[in-house]
Amino acid sequence: MNMFNDSCSTIKENNELLIPSVNFHLWEPCNMQCKFCFASFQDVKKSILPKGHLSREKAMQVIRELADHGFKKITFAGGEPTLCPWLSELISLAKELGMTTMLVTNGSVLTNQFLEDNRDDLDWIALSIDSLSSSNNVSIGRSINGRSLSSEYYYQLLKDIKCYSYRLKINTVINKYNYAEDMFDFITDADPERWKVMQALPIKGQNDKSIEEVSITGDEFSIFLEKHKDLKSMISESNDEMRGSYVMVDPAGRFFDNSQGKHVYSKPILEDGVKSAIKEMNYSFAKFEKRGGVYNWEEKSQENNFPSRITISGNVASGKSTVGKILADKMNYSFTSIGLRTRKFAKENKLSIAEFQKKCLEDPLLDKRIDKDFSQECNSLKNLVIDYRLGFHFINSSFNIFLKVSDEVALKRLKNAKRDNETYHTLGERNESFVKQFHKSYNIDFTSEEHYDLILSADNNSPEEIANLILQKINFNSLG
């Protein structure tokens, strides 16, 4: 609560605490047509803002006014804000003025280039994900030209967001099409800091034409909440809790509130100023606090900055284990290896590693049993570096690395390790055996580069150098 008290200290009026965060719905255009949309702003577009947004210069001035008034956090929303050509400039300005920055997006055009360009100024990304079912998303309107984003797309996007060290929030609107859905495993895998679950909210003038199709009762909302109650990241908001608890600015640069079940707009901020315009609104600090608006949005912990699990894959003698141990030591993480588990299993069954691999080819269930036990153990832990060829497939919320090595360098390393029986032929057999083993068990080619976040050559870099390259990629700096 200390963070909250500090954040609110600059925005008191008549000794009353005011809400310290603001949502700037800067962009009316959207590439999706969600039937529950709380903020379509067709009324704004028809009445005073034909383009559906302010000019770049006026939008920047609105941000300056909000910062001057003392708002501590700004959330850029829409419409779909990533369609705005000058969004990055607005984010940069808000950060320069001292505000914590957040983006709410459907993720459809969230590129790696955007993530790279904004990593210094954008603190949070809130993804709007209502369902993992394509048919549900199409029925909801969470689609583009009748096609929804796939679950594979969402998983990759989440991985990219964490790779660039953004703090992650997921927003889910519960409605007639998804209230019975089970999202437990998905949210567990995604591991957001906050999962905001909202009951579809009727707002006159915004979703009148379609809300009846998707609205749900309080009891139906409770069904979804009960199913996911054990997820600590979940914050729920009923219709009543949502009304009047958000400070919001519309695409025309006016405050608006929804406490009366419709949008009520103030005079433009750039004409009347924030102090005068906000007095026209019916915002409730008590409701803001009750719905969970109080949280530490400012500080970034080590856990939030860096991937909590790092997997290292590669061919025989690529140095996975050596690099993994060095990396774990530098990051003060723990190290583990699937090789230790398989060697232990092989020894208990009086098998060599080669014999064990042969048995796995004959009986894929043996391989699957070990992978299941090992991955469950790894997924129960954090701050872990894992030597695991299939880590990209089995480990949740992981940063995945592949080490490439030529046969010449690999054989030289094996000879230096006094494994004189190794030849180009035996090396090729061993690598091919892994490829066949995983293809037969899971229909996966672990050597395919598409599975990995980072690919490095082990030929011209020492294990120490490789570990340092990994640290640079994930932007890890010593906490000392």
N, C-alpha and C positions, 0 to 999 in steps of 0.2 A: 504493500500500500504506500510505501514511502515514495516510489516513483510517481504514483498518481498525485499525491499531495504536492510534489514539486511541479508536476506538469500543470496543475490547476492554479498554482499560486499567482500566475500572471493574468488570469482571466476571471477575475471576480468582479461582480457588479452589484452594488448595494449589499456587500457581504454575502452574496449568494454565489456558490460555485457554479460555473458554467461548463458545459460539455467541452473537453479539450481537443476533440477530434472532429474533422469535417470531411464529408464525402463530396467531391467535386465531380458532378456528372457532366463532364465537359463536352461530350460528343453524343448527339442524338442518333446518328446513323448506326445500324447494326446489321451484321450479316446472318443473324439468326432471328427467329420469330417465336420466342418462347411465349406460350399462351398465358402464363401467369405473370408476365413481365410487370414489375411494379413501376417502371420508369420508361415508358415508351416515348413520352414527350411529344406525341403527335399534336397535342393542344398547343404546346410552345411553338412547334414548327409552323402550324397553321396561323397562329395569331401574331407572333412578333419576330420569328427567327426562321425565315424560309430555308436557310442552309442547314439549320439544326446545330449550329455551333457558333461561338464567338470567333473573331479573328485571333491570330496568334498573339498579337500585341495586347489585345484586351484580355485574353485568357491569362496572360502573364501578369497583367496588372491586378486581376482578381486574386491571384495567388499572393502577390505582394500585400494586398489589403488584408487577406486572411492571416498571413504571417505577422503583420504589424499588430493585428488585434490580439495575438497571443496563442493562436491554435498551435498545438504541439504535433499533431499528426494529420496528414492529408491523404485521403484515399482517392485515387483517380478511377472514375467509373464512367459508365455510359448509359445507353448504347454500348458499343464496343470501342473502348478508348484506344486500342492498338491500331485502329483505322486512322487515327489522327496523325498527320505527317510530322507535327511538331511536339508530339508527346514527350520525347526524350528531353527536349528543351525545357518543358514544364517541370518534369521530374527533377532535372538538374537545378533549376531555379529554386524549387521548394526545398531541396536539400541544402543549397547554399544559404537559404534563409533560416535554416536550423530546424526544419520540420522532419519528423520521421515520415517516410514515403511508402505508400502501398498502392498496388495496382490490382483492380478486379477485372478479370478477363475470361472469356470463354476459351482462350488458348488456341483458337483456330489459326491465327497468324503470328503466334509467338515463336519467333525464330531464334536460332543460336546466336545470330548476329546481334539481335536485340538484347539478348541476355548478356552477351559480351560487352556491348556498348554501354549498358546501364548498370553494371554491377557495382560501380562506386557510388551511385546516387539513389538507386532504388533498393529499399530495405526488404519489403515484403511483396510476394506475389500471391494473390488469392485466386485460385482457379475455380470457376463455376462448373461443377460436375454433378449432375443430377441422377445419372444412371449409367450403368455399364451395359445396358441392353439397348441395342440399336433401335429395335422397334419401339421401346419406351421413349427413347430420345426423339424419334421422329414424331410420335404421338404428342409429345410435350411441345414440340417445335424447336427443340435444342438440336437443330440441324441446319445445313446449308443446302438449299435447293433440294430438299428432301433426303439428303444424305447426312448421317450423323458421324461424328468422330468415333473411331474404333477404340476399344479398350487398349489395344496395343499402342495406339497413338498416345493415349493418356499416360500409360506406364512410361513410355519413352520421354514424354514431356516432363513428367515428374522427376525422372532421373536427370534430365538436363538442368532443370531448375536447381536441384540440389548440387549438381556438379559445379554450378556457378555461385554456390554459397548463399542463395537467397533464403530468407525465412519463408516457410510455406504455410499457407492457409487454404482450406478447401471450403467452398460454399455449396450447400445442397438445399434446393427448395423441394420440400415434400408435398406431393400432390397426388391426384387420383391414380396416376400411372406408376408411381414408384413407392407409395407408402408401404407396400408389402414386400419390397425388395430387400435383400440381405446384402449390405455393403461392408460387412464387418471385415472380411478378409482383405478387401481392396484398401480400406482405410488403414488397416494394420500394416499392409505393405507400403502404402504411401507415407505413413508416419508423419502427418502434418503436426505443427505445433498447435493449431486450432482447426477444428472442424465445425463450422457453423451450420446448424441444421434449422431451417426456417419453414414454418407452415405457409403454404401458398396464401398470399394476402390480397384480398379484393381491394382495389383502389378505383374509385369512380373516375372516369375520364382517361384511365390508363389501360385497364384490361377488362372493361365491361363486356366486350363482345365475346370473350373466350374464357373468362375465369370460371364460369359455371361448369364448364367441361372438366376442369382440373382441380377445383377446390375440394377440400376435405374437411371432415369434422374434427373436433378436438380429440375424440376417441380414436379416429383413424391416425391422427398425428401421434398419439400415444403408442399405438402399435409399433410404429417405426422406432420411437424413442426406447421402448422397452427392449426391442431386439438388439439395440446397440448400446445399452446402458453401461456396459463394462469398458467402453472406449473412453479413456480419460480425456482425450482431446476434444470430445464433443461438447458443444455449447448449443443449447436449443433455444429457439425463440418462437413463441406462439404469436398469433395475430395481435393480441393485446400488448404483448411485450415489444413488438416492433413499432407500434404506432406512437409517434411523439418522442422516440428515444434516440433518433439520429439527427444530427445537424447536417443538412444537405443543401447543396447549391446546384441549380439547374443549368442547362446549356446556355441560357441567356444571362447567367451571372447573377441570379436572384436566389435568396434563401427560399426554401420551401419546406413545409412539414406535412405529415399525413395523419395527424392526430384526429381529424374529423372524417377519416375514411376517403379523403380526396386530397389532391395537392392544393395547398394554399400558398401563394407566392408573395414574397416581399417586393418592395421596390428594388431596382437594380443596385447592386453593391457599388458599382462605379459612379452612380449618381448620388446616392444617399450616404454611402459609407457603411462599413460593417456594423458599427455600434447602433446606428439608427435602424438599419434594415433588419437586424436580428431581433430587435424589440417587437417586431410585428409577428414573430413566430411563437408557437406554443410548444417549445422544447422542454422536456422533463429530465433534469439531471438525475432524479431518483430512479426513473425508468432506465436511463442509460446505465446507471450503476447496477441495477437489478438484473439486466439482461447480459451482464458480463462484459460491459465496455471497459471495465477497469482491469488492465493487465499490463505486464511489462513489455511494451512494444519497442522500447528503445535499445536495451542492452542485447548484444550478441554474445552468447556463450561459445566456448570452443565447440560444443556439440552442434551448435547451429551453423558454425562457420565451415566445418569440415565434414566430409563423409564419415559416418560412424563405422562403416565396414568397407574395407578395401580388399578386392580379390585380385590375385595375380595368377595368370595362366600363361602357358607357353609350351613349346616342345621340350623334349628331353635335353637336359644340360643347358637350358636357357638361363639358369640362375634364379629361378622363382623363389626357392626357399631362402637362398642367401640374401637376395634383394629384400624379401619380405621381412626377414629378421632385422636387417639394418633399418628399414623403413619404420618398423614397429618401435625400435629403440629410439629413433629420432622423434617420433610422435608421442612417445610414452603410451603406445597401444600394446595390446597383447598380440601374440603371434600363434597361429595354429596351422596345421597342414593336413589335408586329406591323405597325404602319403603316409603320415604316422599312423593314421587309422587303418589304412589298407595293409600296411606292413604288419601291424599288430594282428589283424585278422588273418593274414596269410600265415604268420608264425604260429598262431593258435591252431591252425588247421594243417600245419607242417607242409606249407607250400612256399615256393619261391614267388617273387613278384611276377615273373614271366608266367609261371603256372597259374597264379591267381588271375591274371588277365585272360588267360586262355579259358579258365572256368567261367569268367564273366561273359565271354563270348558265347559259351555254351548255354549259360543260364543267366539271362539279363536280370532276373529277380534278385540275384545275389548282389549285383551292382546297385540296384535300386534300393535295397535294404540299407546298404552302407551310406549311400547318398542321403537317404531320408533321415537317418539318425544323425549324421554329421551336420546336415544343413539345419535341422531343428535346433541343434545345440548352438550353432553359430548365430542363428536368427534370434536366439534368446539373449544374446550378448551384444554389447556395443563397444566402440573403440577397439576394433579388431582388424588385424591384417591376416588374410587367409590365402595360403598357397592351395589353389583349388582350380583345376582346369575348367570345371563346370560352374564356377562361382557366379558367373553372369546369369546363369539360369536358375540357380537355387537360392541365392542369397538376396534378401530384401534390402532395398535402399542402399545398394552398394555402388562403389566406384570401381569399374572393372578395367584391368590392365592386361595387355598381352605382350610378352617378350618374344621378339623374333631372334632366331639364331641360325647361322649357316651350319651346314653339316661339318665343314672344316673346323670351325671354332668349337662346336659341340664335341666333336671327337677329341680335339686337343684337350679340352677340359676333362673329359672322361679319362684320358690317358694320364693327365696330371693327378687325377684322383686314384691312380694305380689300378684302374679297371682295364687291364691290358687285354682282356678278352674281347673288348669292344672293337668293332670294325664299322665301316660305312654300311655294310650289309645289316649288321645287328642293330645299328642305330636306326636305319630306315625301317626295319621290322618293328622295332619298339614304337616308333612314332605312328606307323600305319596301324599297329594294334590298338592304340588309343583311339584313333579315328574310327576304326571299325567297331570298337567296343561301345562308344558313345552313340554312334549312328544306329547300332542295333538296339540299344537300350532306350534311346530317346529320340532317334531320328534327328540328331543335332550334329552339325559340323563345328566343333569347338574352335577350329582354326579360322573360321570366317570372321573377317575384321568388323563386320557390322555389329557384332556382339559387344564391342569394347569401347570404352570412353577414351582410352589412351593406348597407343601402340608404340613401343620403343624397341630399338635395335640393341641387342646384347653383344653384338660383334665388336663395336668400336667404343663401348662405354663400360667402365668397371661397375660392379654392383653398387659401390658408393655413389658414383656419378648417376646411375640410373635412379637410385633413391632420391637424390637431390632434384633430378628432373621431375619426378613425380610430385615432390613437395612444391616445386614451382608451379606445376599445373594446377594443383588444388589450392594454391595461394596460402600455404601453411607457413606461418611465421612462428618462431619460438616464443612461447608465452613469457619467457624470461626477458 
